[in-house]
């Protein structure tokens, strides 16, 4: 299991780097450094106020390296997204300083992440737009059945970070800018290990950014760059994906049968799927897909322990699903969101897999007009329950 987690850690870092290197040349003209702090409030997800924390506010400090795209670089994708900035950040959250209940605790969290800023509006000295963050986090204080039983929110020392926010920036000198924003952050490990209910944080922040060379936000180019070649029209994807899932329901069964055991095994999840996608602009595509899922499971054993009987409809390790998706492209990187329905599943009486599912993910395409791609999907149920992280390899044509 530790080996699988290390592969997942490496994969998140690798895909995050694809975001960063999709920007312009790495030189002084495009580079910036920034530092700041956030005042953060822990939201009451999964009744964390009653179960664990007596106070809910703490501080975060962070430092970032940024790589800007500029109008003078004359890129079509840069202009389409109003000249975004990409980068890598490191932050430290003082969550361990909260007051806790029941002799249990959360620990301080160290975050390493990639980020992207997109300008919704900008002038020569001001910009405002969304900020996205994706990366990894570390905490030494995790769930333990004997010593930290109420901390069901962080179940592994290494887990994932996903954040979004709205951030403004004002240039008060040719190479200096003040930043302010509001942010929403989620920490979880995507059910690589149970229990791991995750935590959500709402923050406000201030910071300062230094550009390595003097600059301002110039006006947009008078003439638009030439539209890039892309796989316009209908195309097809086939891919296989795999991951692991540590089920909280199975953990309830383990604890009910033998309290000496305190870990739920991480079982294999596999996916084979095909998609039909219509790409109608260089940055947008819409598609539909069909998938066959294989889930190693203990459905019958868990039903006998928790429900006291077997499911009369039986059990199956195979599910069949259909979904729709929307893609957003930036050069060879695509980000997608989707929703689907299981048309066939046999998961037992106690398993809480819903009839519908959701996906959010990204892919890096090694060819400009299709071909081999690698990707990562987060599968969720009921719009708030992570189910598995699925690493994919596929081919588009």
C-alpha positions as CSV (number, residue, x, y, z in Angstrom):
1,X,0.0,0.0,0.0
2,X,2.9,2.4,0.8
3,X,4.2,1.7,-2.7
4,X,0.9,2.6,-4.3
5,X,0.7,5.8,-2.3
6,X,4.2,6.8,-3.5
7,X,3.1,6.2,-7.1
8,X,0.1,8.5,-6.5
9,X,2.3,11.2,-4.9
10,X,4.6,11.1,-7.9
11,X,1.7,11.2,-10.4
12,X,0.1,14.3,-8.8
13,X,3.5,16.1,-8.9
14,X,4.1,15.1,-12.5
15,X,0.7,16.2,-13.8
16,X,1.1,19.4,-11.8
17,X,4.4,20.1,-13.5
18,X,2.7,19.8,-16.9
19,X,0.6,22.8,-15.9
20,X,3.7,24.8,-14.9
21,X,5.7,24.0,-18.1
22,X,2.7,24.9,-20.3
23,X,3.6,28.5,-19.7
24,X,6.2,30.6,-21.6
25,X,10.0,30.5,-21.5
26,X,11.6,30.2,-18.1
27,X,13.6,33.5,-18.0
28,X,13.7,36.7,-16.0
29,X,11.1,38.4,-18.2
30,X,8.4,35.8,-17.2
31,X,9.5,34.9,-13.6
32,X,8.1,36.3,-10.4
33,X,8.3,35.4,-6.7
34,X,5.7,36.2,-4.0
35,X,5.0,35.7,-0.3
36,X,2.0,36.2,1.9
37,X,-0.3,35.0,4.5
38,X,-3.9,33.8,4.9
39,X,-6.3,33.9,7.8
40,X,-8.2,30.7,7.5
41,X,-11.5,29.3,9.0
42,X,-12.1,25.6,9.3
43,X,-15.6,24.8,7.9
44,X,-17.9,22.4,9.8
45,X,-17.8,19.5,7.4
46,X,-18.8,16.1,8.7
47,X,-19.5,17.7,12.1
48,X,-15.9,18.5,12.8
49,X,-16.9,21.2,15.4
50,X,-18.7,18.7,17.6
51,X,-16.3,15.8,17.1
52,X,-12.9,17.4,17.1
53,X,-12.3,21.2,17.2
54,X,-13.2,23.8,19.8
55,X,-11.7,26.7,17.8
56,X,-11.8,27.1,14.0
57,X,-9.4,29.9,12.9
58,X,-5.7,29.7,12.2
59,X,-2.9,31.2,10.1
60,X,-1.2,30.2,6.9
61,X,2.0,31.5,5.4
62,X,3.0,30.8,1.8
63,X,5.7,31.5,-0.8
64,X,5.4,31.0,-4.6
65,X,7.3,31.1,-7.8
66,X,5.3,32.2,-10.9
67,X,5.8,32.0,-14.7
68,X,3.7,34.5,-16.6
69,X,2.4,34.5,-20.1
70,X,2.5,38.0,-21.8
71,X,0.8,39.6,-24.7
72,X,4.1,40.2,-26.5
73,X,4.5,36.4,-26.7
74,X,1.7,36.4,-29.3
75,X,0.2,33.0,-28.2
76,X,-3.3,32.1,-29.2
77,X,-4.0,30.1,-26.1
78,X,-2.5,32.8,-23.9
79,X,-4.8,35.4,-25.4
80,X,-7.9,33.1,-25.2
81,X,-7.4,32.8,-21.4
82,X,-6.4,36.5,-21.0
83,X,-2.7,35.7,-20.3
84,X,-2.7,33.4,-17.3
85,X,0.2,32.8,-14.9
86,X,1.4,29.4,-13.7
87,X,3.6,28.4,-10.8
88,X,4.6,26.3,-7.8
89,X,3.9,27.2,-4.2
90,X,4.8,26.1,-0.7
91,X,2.6,26.9,2.3
92,X,2.4,26.0,6.0
93,X,-0.9,25.9,7.9
94,X,-0.9,26.2,11.7
95,X,-3.9,23.9,12.1
96,X,-2.3,22.2,15.1
97,X,-2.7,25.4,17.1
98,X,-6.5,25.0,17.3
99,X,-8.1,23.8,20.5
100,X,-9.4,20.2,20.3
101,X,-12.0,18.0,22.0
102,X,-11.8,14.4,23.2
103,X,-8.0,14.3,23.5
104,X,-7.7,14.2,19.7
105,X,-6.0,16.5,17.3
106,X,-5.2,17.7,13.9
107,X,-1.6,18.6,13.0
108,X,0.0,21.4,11.2
109,X,-0.1,20.9,7.4
110,X,2.7,21.5,4.9
111,X,1.4,22.0,1.3
112,X,3.4,21.7,-2.0
113,X,1.2,22.6,-5.0
114,X,1.0,24.0,-8.5
115,X,-1.3,26.9,-9.3
116,X,-2.8,28.8,-12.1
117,X,-4.2,32.4,-12.3
118,X,-6.6,33.5,-15.1
119,X,-7.4,37.2,-15.6
120,X,-11.1,37.9,-15.9
121,X,-10.3,41.7,-16.0
122,X,-7.1,43.6,-16.2
123,X,-5.7,47.0,-16.9
124,X,-2.1,48.3,-17.0
125,X,-1.8,48.1,-13.2
126,X,-4.7,45.9,-12.0
127,X,-5.9,42.4,-12.5
128,X,-8.6,40.2,-10.9
129,X,-9.5,36.6,-11.7
130,X,-9.8,33.0,-10.4
131,X,-6.9,31.0,-8.8
132,X,-6.7,27.2,-9.0
133,X,-4.4,25.1,-6.8
134,X,-3.6,21.4,-7.0
135,X,-0.9,19.6,-5.0
136,X,0.1,17.5,-2.0
137,X,0.0,18.0,1.7
138,X,1.7,16.4,4.7
139,X,0.7,16.1,8.3
140,X,2.2,14.0,11.1
141,X,-1.1,13.9,13.1
142,X,-3.5,11.4,11.5
143,X,-6.3,9.0,12.5
144,X,-5.3,6.3,14.9
145,X,-7.9,4.0,16.5
146,X,-6.2,4.0,19.9
147,X,-4.5,7.4,20.2
148,X,-6.4,9.7,17.8
149,X,-9.8,8.1,17.2
150,X,-11.9,11.2,16.5
151,X,-9.6,12.5,13.8
152,X,-11.4,10.7,11.0
153,X,-10.7,13.7,8.7
154,X,-7.0,13.0,8.0
155,X,-6.3,9.3,7.5
156,X,-2.9,9.4,5.8
157,X,0.3,11.4,6.3
158,X,0.4,12.4,2.6
159,X,-2.8,13.5,1.0
160,X,-4.1,15.9,-1.7
161,X,-4.9,19.6,-1.8
162,X,-7.4,21.2,-4.2
163,X,-8.1,24.9,-3.9
164,X,-9.8,27.7,-5.8
165,X,-10.3,31.4,-5.1
166,X,-10.7,34.9,-6.5
167,X,-7.5,37.0,-6.4
168,X,-6.8,40.7,-7.2
169,X,-3.4,42.3,-7.8
170,X,-2.4,46.0,-8.0
171,X,1.0,47.1,-9.4
172,X,2.2,49.8,-7.0
173,X,5.7,49.9,-8.6
174,X,7.1,48.7,-11.9
175,X,8.3,45.4,-10.4
176,X,6.1,45.2,-7.3
177,X,2.4,44.3,-6.7
178,X,0.1,43.8,-3.8
179,X,-2.3,40.8,-3.8
180,X,-5.5,40.1,-2.0
181,X,-8.0,37.3,-2.3
182,X,-10.6,34.9,-0.9
183,X,-9.9,31.1,-1.1
184,X,-11.6,27.8,-0.6
185,X,-9.4,24.7,0.0
186,X,-10.1,21.0,0.3
187,X,-7.7,18.4,1.8
188,X,-8.4,14.7,1.3
189,X,-6.6,11.6,0.0
190,X,-9.4,10.6,-2.4
191,X,-10.2,7.4,-0.4
192,X,-6.7,5.9,-0.9
193,X,-7.1,5.1,2.8
194,X,-9.9,5.1,5.4
195,X,-11.1,6.9,7.3
196,X,-10.4,10.2,5.5
197,X,-13.4,12.4,5.5
198,X,-11.4,15.5,4.5
199,X,-11.4,19.1,5.7
200,X,-12.5,22.3,4.0
201,X,-11.1,25.8,4.7
202,X,-12.3,29.3,3.8
203,X,-9.5,31.9,3.9
204,X,-8.8,35.5,3.1
205,X,-5.2,36.5,2.2
206,X,-2.7,39.3,1.5
207,X,0.6,39.1,-0.2
208,X,3.3,40.9,-2.2
209,X,4.7,39.8,-5.6
210,X,8.1,40.8,-7.1
211,X,8.6,40.6,-10.9
212,X,12.2,39.9,-11.8
213,X,12.1,42.4,-14.6
214,X,10.3,45.8,-14.8
215,X,6.8,45.3,-16.3
216,X,3.3,46.6,-16.5
217,X,0.1,45.0,-17.9
218,X,0.0,46.4,-21.5
219,X,-3.0,46.6,-23.6
220,X,-4.0,43.5,-25.6
221,X,-2.6,43.1,-29.1
222,X,-4.4,44.9,-31.9
223,X,-4.4,41.8,-34.0
224,X,-5.3,38.3,-32.7
225,X,-2.7,35.6,-33.2
226,X,-3.4,32.9,-35.8
227,X,-5.7,30.2,-34.5
228,X,-3.6,27.0,-33.8
229,X,-4.1,23.7,-35.5
230,X,-6.3,21.4,-33.4
231,X,-8.3,18.2,-33.8
232,X,-11.6,19.9,-34.8
233,X,-14.7,17.8,-35.1
234,X,-15.6,14.4,-33.8
235,X,-12.9,12.2,-32.4
236,X,-12.6,9.1,-30.2
237,X,-10.8,8.2,-27.1
238,X,-10.1,4.8,-25.6
239,X,-8.3,4.4,-22.3
240,X,-7.7,2.1,-19.3
241,X,-7.4,3.5,-15.7
242,X,-6.6,2.0,-12.3
243,X,-6.5,3.0,-8.7
244,X,-7.3,1.9,-5.2
245,X,-10.2,2.5,-2.8
246,X,-10.3,2.1,0.9
247,X,-13.9,1.8,1.9
248,X,-15.2,3.4,5.1
249,X,-18.1,0.9,5.2
250,X,-15.8,-2.0,5.1
251,X,-13.8,-0.3,7.9
252,X,-17.0,-0.2,10.0
253,X,-17.3,-3.9,9.4
254,X,-13.8,-4.6,10.4
255,X,-14.2,-2.6,13.7
256,X,-17.5,-4.3,14.4
257,X,-15.9,-7.7,14.0
258,X,-12.5,-7.1,15.6
259,X,-11.5,-3.9,17.3
260,X,-7.9,-4.8,17.3
261,X,-7.8,-4.3,13.6
262,X,-8.0,-0.6,12.7
263,X,-7.2,-0.4,9.0
264,X,-9.3,-1.0,6.0
265,X,-7.5,-2.6,3.0
266,X,-7.0,-0.5,-0.2
267,X,-8.6,-2.6,-2.9
268,X,-8.0,-2.3,-6.7
269,X,-10.3,-0.3,-8.9
270,X,-10.0,-0.7,-12.7
271,X,-11.8,1.1,-15.6
272,X,-11.9,0.5,-19.3
273,X,-13.8,3.2,-21.3
274,X,-14.5,4.7,-24.7
275,X,-15.5,8.3,-25.5
276,X,-16.9,10.2,-28.4
277,X,-15.9,13.9,-28.2
278,X,-16.8,16.9,-30.3
279,X,-14.1,19.5,-30.2
280,X,-15.6,22.7,-31.6
281,X,-13.0,25.3,-30.7
282,X,-9.4,25.0,-29.6
283,X,-10.4,25.4,-25.9
284,X,-13.8,23.7,-25.7
285,X,-14.9,20.1,-26.3
286,X,-18.0,18.1,-25.2
287,X,-18.4,14.4,-25.2
288,X,-20.1,11.2,-24.0
289,X,-18.6,8.0,-22.7
290,X,-19.2,4.4,-21.7
291,X,-17.2,2.6,-19.1
292,X,-16.8,-0.9,-17.5
293,X,-15.5,-0.8,-13.9
294,X,-14.0,-3.7,-11.9
295,X,-14.0,-3.4,-8.1
296,X,-12.3,-5.8,-5.8
297,X,-14.5,-5.8,-2.8
298,X,-15.8,-7.4,0.5
299,X,-19.4,-6.6,-0.1
300,X,-20.8,-9.9,1.1
301,X,-18.6,-10.1,4.1
302,X,-19.5,-6.6,5.2
303,X,-23.2,-7.2,4.7
304,X,-23.1,-10.2,7.0
305,X,-21.3,-8.3,9.7
306,X,-23.3,-5.0,9.5
307,X,-26.7,-6.1,8.2
308,X,-26.7,-9.6,9.5
309,X,-27.7,-11.0,6.1
310,X,-26.7,-11.2,2.5
311,X,-28.2,-9.2,-0.3
312,X,-30.8,-11.3,-2.1
313,X,-30.0,-9.6,-5.4
314,X,-26.4,-10.9,-5.1
315,X,-23.0,-9.2,-5.7
316,X,-20.8,-8.3,-8.6
317,X,-17.3,-6.8,-8.9
318,X,-18.4,-5.2,-12.3
319,X,-20.3,-2.0,-12.9
320,X,-21.4,-0.4,-16.1
321,X,-21.7,3.4,-16.4
322,X,-22.4,6.1,-18.9
323,X,-21.4,9.8,-18.6
324,X,-21.2,13.2,-20.2
325,X,-18.2,15.5,-20.0
326,X,-17.0,19.0,-20.8
327,X,-13.3,19.6,-21.6
328,X,-11.3,22.8,-21.3
329,X,-8.0,22.9,-23.3
330,X,-4.8,24.8,-22.9
331,X,-2.3,23.7,-25.5
332,X,-1.7,19.9,-24.9
333,X,-3.3,20.0,-21.4
334,X,-7.0,19.3,-21.0
335,X,-9.2,19.6,-17.8
336,X,-12.6,18.0,-17.7
337,X,-15.6,17.7,-15.6
338,X,-18.4,15.1,-16.0
339,X,-21.4,13.4,-14.5
340,X,-22.7,9.9,-15.1
341,X,-25.0,7.1,-14.0
342,X,-24.4,3.5,-13.2
343,X,-26.7,1.4,-15.4
344,X,-25.6,-1.8,-13.6
345,X,-24.2,-2.4,-10.2
346,X,-24.5,-5.0,-7.4
347,X,-22.8,-3.5,-4.3
348,X,-24.8,-5.0,-1.4
349,X,-27.1,-3.7,1.3
350,X,-24.6,-1.6,3.3
351,X,-22.4,-0.1,0.6
352,X,-23.3,3.5,0.0
353,X,-22.3,3.8,-3.7
354,X,-25.0,6.1,-5.3
355,X,-26.6,5.5,-8.6
356,X,-24.9,8.6,-10.0
357,X,-21.2,9.5,-10.1
358,X,-19.1,12.6,-10.9
359,X,-15.6,13.0,-12.3
360,X,-13.1,15.8,-12.4
361,X,-9.7,15.3,-14.0
362,X,-6.9,16.3,-16.3
363,X,-5.0,14.8,-19.2
364,X,-1.7,15.6,-21.0
365,X,-1.7,14.8,-24.7
366,X,1.7,13.9,-26.1
367,X,0.6,14.7,-29.7
368,X,-0.9,17.9,-31.1
369,X,-3.6,16.1,-33.2
370,X,-4.5,13.2,-30.9
371,X,-2.5,10.1,-30.0
372,X,-1.2,9.0,-26.7
373,X,-2.4,10.7,-23.5
374,X,-1.9,10.2,-19.7
375,X,-4.3,11.5,-17.1
376,X,-5.8,11.5,-13.7
377,X,-9.5,11.4,-12.6
378,X,-11.1,11.9,-9.2
379,X,-14.3,9.9,-9.0
380,X,-16.9,11.0,-6.5
381,X,-20.4,10.1,-5.4
382,X,-23.3,12.3,-4.2
383,X,-21.2,15.3,-5.2
384,X,-19.3,15.3,-1.9
385,X,-17.8,11.8,-1.4
386,X,-14.4,11.0,-3.0
387,X,-14.3,7.4,-4.2
388,X,-11.0,6.8,-6.0
389,X,-8.2,8.4,-7.8
390,X,-7.8,6.8,-11.3
391,X,-4.6,7.0,-13.2
392,X,-5.2,6.7,-16.9
393,X,-3.3,5.9,-20.1
394,X,-5.2,6.1,-23.4
395,X,-5.2,6.9,-27.1
396,X,-7.2,9.5,-29.1
397,X,-7.9,9.4,-32.8
